[in-house]
Amino acid sequence: MVIPSINYVKSDNFHIAYQVVGQGPVDIVLIPGWISHLEVAWEQPRLAHSFRRLASFSRLILIDKRGTGLSDRVSSDSLPTLEERMEDIHAVLDAIGSKHAILYGISEGGPLCMLFAATYPERTTALVVYGSWARALKAPDYDWGFDPIEFEPFLTSLEPHWGKGVVVNIVAPSLANDEQFCEWLGRYERMSTSPGAAVGLLRMAFEGDVRHVLPAISVPTLVLHRDKDAFVDVRHGRYIAQHIPGARYVELEGEDHFPLAGNSDAVDAEIEAFVTTLTGMKRSPNPDRVLVTVLFTDIIASTERAAALGDQKWKELIAIHDDEIRKALARYRGKEIRNTGDGILATFDGPGRALHCAHAIRQAAHSLGLEIRAGLHTGEIEVMGNELAGIAVHIGARVAALAGPGEILASSTVKNLVVGSGIEFTDRERHVLKGVPGEWHLYAAVL
């Protein structure tokens, strides 16, 4: 069997491995689940068959995510975030000259694809999600998730048995007695990542929460889930479909979590039908409605400082302050929307960069003898010329107003999206934000 050639592109100093298969009219980027290995995958006939079918009606782009397979590995204390992996997808798309693509996320790859589709609708033709979740762990309003108490022993049991195909019972139970498949699965595990990294990557994937992202997805979406999935409860798939506007939901028969096990042709047939329908439609994402992280900053006691310094000196100081802000925005790819006189409103396509930018602005202000506060929120906004509209902007402003001197205050949506970044948070409890429904859990970022 001829394995398609491996290509590499550099993304943020990491080499990302990818393959391009087929020459169809649309691009499909397949984002695998927890682990992957581009070469070993083709050694499994079921998986190779699925790849060939997808490539028969598309240009199929296969990726080893950062930290797995043939892509650069990462240390256990610097696991890749969703934000960083979005950058890797960008890098691959740019390398192959793809202006927009269908994103196909399997299992743990689903949240990454959902976040990308909401953040970059102009690069996303459509979205396909299989066997995935928006939040993995249980919550008071999400009781079908994995129990955190039970999940930890499961993780602990993985490490000593890694590389022996023992996960077959939960990801592909119909093939548990197939010796050849189990042997291949063990090799796939060993080649994909180390035991410690496997545990760390899965723990990180389960700690995230992209539920708030779903209403911001504006591209055509297909959600697939097997009704008796032995690993991921079918209610996860139903939830995703219910919360993405206009999503099509197909519930397939079977207990296997891996799409390659069981009736894999049924999975591929649904994707082919969906893609065929899309090719006859005019692509119409709404790039004016996107998911962003908004950052508000302002100087503490600016009026008093201005009065003490006098107009001219204050004007000179603010000019230096504004220059430092713009340097930080340039470094972290922020977009200045409005200067408020003693602060800014800026947007970012990733919450991690927004938090680091806020920290840089705080440090620069401190060096000037100033103290700022900052507030951040990630949500859907509407771009209206040079202005922004939408409840996310109001939430960001309200969060900033609650921040104390020198504090970088963030909503829980920001915190949930930077899992694995190493950024720590201090709980600032729940608050009612003026003019915004419900209570909002806020956290102070520790950078």
C-alpha positions as CSV (number, residue, x, y, z in Angstrom):
1,M,0.0,0.0,0.0
2,V,1.3,3.4,-0.9
3,I,1.0,5.9,1.9
4,P,0.5,9.6,0.8
5,S,3.6,11.7,1.4
6,I,4.0,13.6,4.6
7,N,4.3,17.4,4.5
8,Y,5.3,19.8,7.2
9,V,4.4,23.4,7.9
10,K,5.8,25.5,10.8
11,S,3.3,27.1,13.2
12,D,4.6,29.1,16.1
13,N,8.0,27.2,16.0
14,F,6.3,23.8,15.9
15,H,6.3,21.6,12.9
16,I,2.8,20.3,12.0
17,A,2.6,17.2,9.9
18,Y,-0.2,16.8,7.2
19,Q,-1.2,14.9,4.1
20,V,-3.2,15.9,1.1
21,V,-5.2,13.2,-0.6
22,G,-7.6,13.5,-3.6
23,Q,-8.4,16.4,-5.9
24,G,-12.1,17.0,-5.3
25,P,-13.9,20.3,-5.6
26,V,-14.0,21.1,-1.9
27,D,-11.4,20.8,0.9
28,I,-12.1,18.7,3.9
29,V,-9.8,19.1,6.9
30,L,-10.1,16.0,9.1
31,I,-9.2,16.8,12.7
32,P,-8.8,13.4,14.5
33,G,-9.6,12.7,18.1
34,W,-7.3,12.3,21.1
35,I,-4.3,10.7,19.3
36,S,-3.3,10.1,15.7
37,H,-0.4,9.1,13.5
38,L,-0.6,9.8,9.8
39,E,1.4,6.8,8.6
40,V,0.2,4.2,11.0
41,A,-3.4,5.2,10.3
42,W,-3.1,4.0,6.7
43,E,-2.0,0.6,7.9
44,Q,-5.5,0.0,9.2
45,P,-7.6,-1.1,6.2
46,R,-10.9,0.2,7.7
47,L,-9.3,3.7,8.2
48,A,-7.6,3.7,4.8
49,H,-10.9,2.8,3.1
50,S,-12.6,5.7,4.9
51,F,-9.9,8.1,3.8
52,R,-10.1,7.0,0.2
53,R,-13.9,7.5,0.2
54,L,-13.7,11.0,1.6
55,A,-10.9,11.8,-0.9
56,S,-13.1,10.6,-3.8
57,F,-15.3,13.7,-3.5
58,S,-12.9,16.2,-1.9
59,R,-9.4,17.2,-1.4
60,L,-8.8,15.6,2.0
61,I,-6.3,17.2,4.4
62,L,-5.2,14.9,7.2
63,I,-3.4,16.5,10.2
64,D,-1.5,15.2,13.2
65,K,-2.3,17.8,15.9
66,R,0.5,19.4,17.7
67,G,1.8,17.0,20.3
68,T,0.8,13.9,18.5
69,G,1.9,11.6,15.7
70,L,4.5,13.0,13.3
71,S,4.0,16.6,14.5
72,D,6.4,18.1,17.0
73,R,5.8,16.7,20.5
74,V,5.3,18.9,23.5
75,S,6.3,18.7,27.2
76,S,3.7,17.6,29.7
77,D,3.7,21.0,31.3
78,S,3.0,22.9,28.1
79,L,0.2,21.0,26.4
80,P,-1.3,22.7,23.3
81,T,-4.4,24.8,23.8
82,L,-7.4,25.0,21.4
83,E,-6.2,28.5,20.5
84,E,-2.7,27.2,19.5
85,R,-4.2,24.3,17.6
86,M,-6.4,26.7,15.7
87,E,-3.3,28.4,14.6
88,D,-1.9,25.1,13.3
89,I,-5.0,24.6,11.2
90,H,-4.5,28.1,9.8
91,A,-0.9,27.3,8.9
92,V,-1.9,24.1,7.1
93,L,-4.6,25.8,5.1
94,D,-2.3,28.6,4.1
95,A,0.4,26.1,3.1
96,I,-1.8,24.3,0.7
97,G,-3.5,27.4,-0.6
98,S,-6.9,26.7,0.8
99,K,-9.0,29.8,1.3
100,H,-11.8,27.9,3.0
101,A,-12.6,24.3,4.0
102,I,-15.0,22.0,5.5
103,L,-13.9,21.1,9.0
104,Y,-14.5,17.5,10.1
105,G,-13.9,17.0,13.9
106,I,-13.9,13.5,15.4
107,S,-14.4,13.1,19.1
108,E,-11.9,15.4,20.9
109,G,-11.3,17.1,17.5
110,G,-14.9,18.4,17.6
111,P,-14.5,21.3,20.1
112,L,-11.4,22.5,18.1
113,C,-13.4,22.5,14.9
114,M,-16.4,24.2,16.5
115,L,-14.3,27.0,18.0
116,F,-12.5,27.5,14.6
117,A,-15.8,27.7,12.7
118,A,-17.2,30.3,15.1
119,T,-14.0,32.3,15.2
120,Y,-13.1,32.1,11.4
121,P,-16.4,31.8,9.4
122,E,-14.6,33.3,6.4
123,R,-12.3,30.3,6.3
124,T,-14.9,27.7,7.0
125,T,-17.2,26.3,4.3
126,A,-19.1,24.0,6.7
127,L,-18.7,21.9,9.9
128,V,-19.0,18.2,10.5
129,V,-18.8,16.8,14.0
130,Y,-18.8,13.1,14.9
131,G,-19.0,11.5,18.4
132,S,-18.0,14.7,20.1
133,W,-19.0,17.0,23.0
134,A,-19.2,20.7,23.8
135,R,-18.3,20.0,27.4
136,A,-17.0,16.6,28.5
137,L,-17.5,16.7,32.3
138,K,-20.7,16.9,34.3
139,A,-22.1,20.2,35.4
140,P,-25.3,21.2,37.3
141,D,-27.0,22.0,34.0
142,Y,-25.2,19.2,32.1
143,D,-25.7,15.9,34.0
144,W,-24.9,13.4,31.2
145,G,-21.2,14.4,31.2
146,F,-18.4,12.2,32.5
147,D,-18.3,12.1,36.3
148,P,-15.0,13.8,37.4
149,I,-14.6,11.5,40.3
150,E,-14.8,8.4,38.1
151,F,-12.8,9.9,35.3
152,E,-9.6,10.3,37.3
153,P,-9.2,6.6,38.0
154,F,-9.8,5.9,34.3
155,L,-6.9,8.2,33.4
156,T,-4.7,6.6,36.1
157,S,-5.4,3.2,34.7
158,L,-4.4,4.2,31.1
159,E,-0.8,5.0,31.7
160,P,0.6,1.6,32.8
161,H,-1.3,-0.2,29.9
162,W,-0.6,2.3,27.2
163,G,0.4,0.9,23.9
164,K,-1.4,-2.4,24.3
165,G,-4.7,-1.5,22.7
166,V,-6.6,-1.7,25.9
167,V,-8.9,1.2,25.0
168,V,-10.5,-1.0,22.4
169,N,-13.3,-1.9,24.8
170,I,-14.6,1.7,25.0
171,V,-13.7,3.1,21.6
172,A,-14.4,0.0,19.4
173,P,-16.1,-2.7,21.4
174,S,-17.3,-4.5,18.2
175,L,-13.7,-5.2,17.4
176,A,-12.5,-6.2,20.8
177,N,-12.0,-9.8,19.8
178,D,-10.3,-8.9,16.5
179,E,-6.6,-9.7,17.3
180,Q,-5.2,-7.9,14.2
181,F,-7.2,-4.8,15.0
182,C,-6.1,-4.8,18.6
183,E,-2.5,-5.3,17.6
184,W,-2.7,-2.4,15.2
185,L,-4.4,-0.2,17.9
186,G,-1.6,-0.9,20.3
187,R,1.0,0.2,17.7
188,Y,-1.2,3.3,16.9
189,E,-1.1,4.2,20.5
190,R,2.6,3.8,20.9
191,M,3.4,5.7,17.8
192,S,0.9,8.5,18.4
193,T,2.2,9.7,21.8
194,S,3.9,8.7,25.0
195,P,1.9,7.3,28.0
196,G,2.3,10.5,30.1
197,A,1.3,12.8,27.2
198,A,-1.7,10.6,26.4
199,V,-3.0,11.1,29.9
200,G,-2.2,14.8,29.9
201,L,-3.8,15.4,26.5
202,L,-7.0,13.6,27.4
203,R,-7.3,15.4,30.8
204,M,-6.9,18.7,29.1
205,A,-9.5,17.9,26.5
206,F,-12.0,16.9,29.2
207,E,-11.4,20.1,31.1
208,G,-12.6,22.5,28.3
209,D,-16.0,23.9,27.7
210,V,-17.1,25.4,24.4
211,R,-20.9,25.4,25.0
212,H,-21.1,29.1,24.7
213,V,-19.5,28.9,21.3
214,L,-22.2,26.9,19.6
215,P,-24.8,29.7,19.0
216,A,-22.0,31.7,17.2
217,I,-21.5,29.1,14.6
218,S,-23.1,30.3,11.3
219,V,-21.8,27.8,8.8
220,P,-23.8,24.7,7.6
221,T,-23.3,22.0,10.2
222,L,-23.8,18.2,10.3
223,V,-23.7,16.5,13.7
224,L,-23.2,12.7,13.7
225,H,-23.4,10.4,16.8
226,R,-24.0,6.7,17.4
227,D,-27.0,6.0,19.5
228,K,-25.2,3.6,21.9
229,D,-21.7,5.1,21.8
230,A,-19.8,3.3,24.5
231,F,-17.6,6.2,25.4
232,V,-19.4,9.5,24.7
233,D,-23.1,9.6,25.6
234,V,-25.4,10.3,22.7
235,R,-26.8,13.3,24.6
236,H,-23.6,15.1,23.9
237,G,-24.3,15.0,20.2
238,R,-27.9,16.0,20.6
239,Y,-26.9,19.0,22.7
240,I,-24.5,20.2,20.1
241,A,-27.1,19.9,17.3
242,Q,-29.7,21.7,19.4
243,H,-27.5,24.7,20.1
244,I,-25.9,25.3,16.7
245,P,-28.4,27.3,14.6
246,G,-29.7,25.2,11.7
247,A,-27.6,22.2,12.4
248,R,-28.6,18.8,10.8
249,Y,-28.4,15.9,13.3
250,V,-28.1,12.3,12.3
251,E,-28.2,9.6,14.9
252,L,-26.6,6.4,13.6
253,E,-26.9,2.9,15.0
254,G,-24.0,1.3,16.9
255,E,-21.9,1.3,20.1
256,D,-18.5,2.0,18.6
257,H,-17.0,5.4,19.3
258,F,-14.4,5.2,16.6
259,P,-16.0,5.9,13.2
260,L,-13.8,3.3,11.6
261,A,-15.5,0.5,13.6
262,G,-19.0,-0.7,13.1
263,N,-20.8,0.6,10.0
264,S,-18.2,3.1,8.9
265,D,-19.7,3.3,5.5
266,A,-22.8,4.9,7.0
267,V,-20.8,7.6,8.6
268,D,-19.0,8.4,5.3
269,A,-22.2,8.2,3.3
270,E,-23.8,10.9,5.5
271,I,-20.8,13.2,5.1
272,E,-20.8,12.6,1.3
273,A,-24.5,13.5,1.0
274,F,-23.9,16.6,3.1
275,V,-20.9,17.7,1.1
276,T,-22.7,17.0,-2.2
277,T,-25.6,19.2,-1.1
278,L,-23.2,22.0,-0.2
279,T,-21.5,22.0,-3.5
280,G,-24.8,23.1,-5.1
281,M,-25.3,25.9,-2.6
282,K,-23.9,29.4,-2.6
283,R,-21.5,29.6,0.3
284,S,-22.8,32.3,2.7
285,P,-21.2,32.4,6.1
286,N,-21.6,35.7,7.9
287,P,-18.2,37.1,8.6
288,D,-19.8,40.1,10.2
289,R,-20.9,37.9,13.1
290,V,-17.9,36.2,14.7
291,L,-16.6,34.9,18.0
292,V,-14.0,37.1,19.5
293,T,-12.5,38.0,22.9
294,V,-13.1,41.6,23.9
295,L,-10.7,43.4,26.1
296,F,-11.5,46.6,28.0
297,T,-8.9,48.5,30.0
298,D,-8.9,51.8,31.9
299,I,-6.6,53.7,34.1
300,I,-7.4,53.8,37.8
301,A,-8.1,57.3,39.2
302,S,-7.3,58.9,35.9
303,T,-9.2,62.1,36.7
304,E,-7.3,62.6,39.9
305,R,-4.0,61.9,38.2
306,A,-4.8,64.3,35.4
307,A,-5.6,67.1,37.9
308,A,-2.4,66.5,39.9
309,L,-0.2,66.5,36.8
310,G,-1.8,69.2,34.8
311,D,-3.2,69.0,31.3
312,Q,0.1,69.1,29.3
313,K,2.0,66.5,31.4
314,W,-1.1,64.3,31.5
315,K,-1.5,64.5,27.7
316,E,2.2,63.5,27.3
317,L,1.8,60.6,29.7
318,I,-1.4,59.3,28.0
319,A,0.4,59.5,24.6
320,I,3.2,57.2,25.9
321,H,0.6,54.9,27.5
322,D,-1.4,54.7,24.3
323,D,1.8,53.9,22.4
324,E,2.6,51.0,24.8
325,I,-0.9,49.7,24.3
326,R,-0.5,49.6,20.6
327,K,2.8,47.9,20.9
328,A,1.2,45.2,23.0
329,L,-1.8,44.9,20.5
330,A,0.7,44.4,17.7
331,R,2.6,41.7,19.6
332,Y,-0.6,39.7,20.5
333,R,-2.5,40.4,17.3
334,G,-5.2,42.5,18.9
335,K,-7.3,45.0,17.0
336,E,-8.0,48.4,18.5
337,I,-11.6,49.2,18.2
338,R,-11.9,52.3,20.3
339,N,-9.7,54.5,22.5
340,T,-11.7,55.6,25.5
341,G,-9.3,58.3,26.6
342,D,-7.8,56.4,29.5
343,G,-8.1,52.9,28.1
344,I,-9.1,50.8,25.1
345,L,-11.6,48.4,23.7
346,A,-9.8,45.8,21.6
347,T,-10.7,42.4,20.1
348,F,-8.7,39.2,19.7
349,D,-9.3,36.0,17.8
350,G,-7.9,34.0,20.8
351,P,-8.5,34.5,24.6
352,G,-4.9,33.4,25.5
353,R,-3.4,36.2,23.5
354,A,-6.0,38.7,24.9
355,L,-5.0,37.7,28.5
356,H,-1.3,38.0,27.8
357,C,-1.9,41.4,26.1
358,A,-3.8,42.6,29.1
359,H,-0.8,41.6,31.3
360,A,1.6,43.4,29.0
361,I,-0.5,46.6,29.1
362,R,-0.6,46.3,32.9
363,Q,3.2,46.0,33.2
364,A,3.7,48.9,30.8
365,A,1.3,51.1,32.7
366,H,3.0,50.2,36.0
367,S,6.4,51.3,34.6
368,L,4.8,54.7,33.9
369,G,3.5,55.0,37.4
370,L,-0.1,54.1,36.4
371,E,-2.4,51.3,37.4
372,I,-5.0,49.8,35.2
373,R,-7.8,47.3,35.5
374,A,-8.9,45.1,32.6
375,G,-12.0,42.9,31.8
376,L,-12.3,40.2,29.2
377,H,-15.1,38.1,27.7
378,T,-15.4,35.8,24.8
379,G,-18.6,35.8,22.8
380,E,-20.3,36.5,19.5
381,I,-20.2,40.1,18.2
382,E,-21.5,41.9,15.2
383,V,-19.1,44.1,13.2
384,M,-20.7,47.3,12.1
385,G,-18.1,49.2,10.2
386,N,-15.5,50.3,12.7
387,E,-17.8,49.6,15.6
388,L,-18.9,46.4,17.5
389,A,-22.3,45.4,18.6
390,G,-23.7,42.5,20.6
391,I,-24.1,41.4,24.2
392,A,-20.5,40.2,24.4
393,V,-19.3,43.8,24.2
394,H,-21.6,44.8,27.1
395,I,-20.5,41.8,29.2
396,G,-16.9,42.7,28.6
397,A,-17.5,46.3,29.7
398,R,-19.4,45.1,32.9
399,V,-16.6,42.7,33.8
400,A,-14.0,45.4,33.4
401,A,-16.1,47.7,35.7
402,L,-15.9,45.1,38.4
403,A,-12.2,44.6,38.2
404,G,-10.1,45.9,41.1
405,P,-6.9,48.0,40.8
406,G,-4.3,46.1,38.9
407,E,-6.7,43.2,38.3
408,I,-7.3,41.3,35.0
409,L,-10.9,40.0,35.4
410,A,-12.3,37.4,33.0
411,S,-15.6,35.6,32.5
412,S,-15.8,31.9,32.8
413,T,-16.0,31.6,29.1
414,V,-12.5,33.0,28.8
415,K,-11.2,30.7,31.5
416,N,-12.7,27.6,29.9
417,L,-11.1,28.3,26.5
418,V,-7.5,28.6,27.8
419,V,-7.3,25.2,29.5
420,G,-3.8,23.9,29.2
421,S,-2.3,27.3,28.7
422,G,-0.7,27.4,32.2
423,I,-2.6,30.6,33.1
424,E,-4.1,30.3,36.6
425,F,-7.2,32.0,37.9
426,T,-8.5,33.1,41.3
427,D,-12.2,32.6,41.8
428,R,-14.1,35.9,42.1
429,E,-17.5,34.3,42.6
430,R,-20.7,35.0,40.7
431,H,-22.0,38.4,39.9
432,V,-25.1,40.0,38.3
433,L,-24.0,42.2,35.4
434,K,-26.1,45.3,34.9
435,G,-28.4,44.8,31.9
436,V,-27.2,41.2,31.3
437,P,-29.4,38.2,32.1
438,G,-28.4,35.7,34.7
439,E,-25.4,35.4,37.0
440,W,-21.8,35.4,35.6
441,H,-18.9,33.5,37.2
442,L,-15.8,35.7,37.1
443,Y,-12.1,34.9,37.7
444,A,-9.0,37.0,38.2
445,A,-6.2,35.9,35.9
446,V,-2.8,35.3,37.5
447,L,0.0,35.9,35.0
